[in-house]
Amino acid sequence: MDLVELERSDLEAALTARGYPAYHARQLFAWLYRRGVGDFARMSDLPKPLRDELERSAVVSTPIVAQKDVSRDGTTKFLLKLADGRFIESVYIPETPADTFCISTQVGCAMKCAFCLTGKMGLTRNLSAGEIAGQVRVLLAETGLLGQPFNIVLMGMGEPLHNYDETMKALRILHDEHGLALPERRITLSTVGVLPALERLGNETLMPNLAISLHSTTEDQRDALVPVNRKYGLQDLVDACRAFPLKRRRRITFEYVLLEGVNDTPADARRLVTLLHGIKAKVNLIPLNEAAGIPFDRPSDERVNAFAKALADRGLTVSVRKSRGRDIRAACGQLIVDGATPSTGQRAAGLL
Ligand code: SAH
């Protein structure tokens, strides 16, 4: 039994089935998540027979830090090795304004967005709930932030709504009041808009902030940039957002990667305003993070500001995402590992 794959209710059931009282699950959650301790011998408030039984029959799988790169701006990218030898990346972004962990949900990604390096990997496999929440345990230990407030964004490798069940389970584990008790307003789920899953999300009790990777204002262009649009089209996505049951005072963030001369014209800005009309929206512009093999250019700051102003002048709330960690290939769309071997200086250099 791998304890980190269990929600607290599962753990309670497993304990009672073995004849132990359910409240030991609360103690175990506190050790694993609140105190960051996975060693049963140190769990001093658990009875000795239970500790012995856990030693015999339970494990606490935790991703291993294979490599750590620190950017000039303090952003730190972690290459994490999973139990089956696969690699993923997670990123610590200090003070944006709150400390933020950017977490992966899959090894690779099946979405193949035209400007994203992770898409080039293809999808190797889904992460389990324990692997998703495990990234948070590792980053808390590595950054010394255990006990401090922090945010998580599901914006690392993978499409969270393409791994719905494990992603939501991980969020419930992280949200558990006896564990990290991560508040839902500190969680942001970013998605290309897998519509059936988006509809399911609308019915969840645990409701993260929603960010939609829109990137385009016409069906044809979005078909090309975000291929899943051929299945779940732009208009249907926007309609689903309009119908999404938002909590009080919340808004949907629409992410829009700016590609020079492609989707950053005044006409694009006007169409974007029309498209989002009537939605409690804010727009987050992401000037392209360039990389070898990505056939687009990053617009100049002037162009970015002009686009932002065109939206703001028509009443939209707009922000421009600061690219953090570009020098270590840790920024949006720059996460890529070859899945089998750790990233080495040599391999990284080949990609830059
Ligand atoms: N699969 C999720 C999370 C992905 S990453 C999603 O698509 O929403 C978070 C954001 O970074 C997405 O909006 C994604 O489209 C964007 N992104 C991808 N590649 C990028 C790049 N090269 N430059 C800037 N943003 C990029």
Residues whose N, C-alpha, C, O or C-beta is under 5 A from the ligand:
A	BS01	SAH	F115 C116 L154 M155 G156 G158 E159 P160 S190 T191 V192 S213 E255 V257 I286 P287 L288 N289 C332 G333
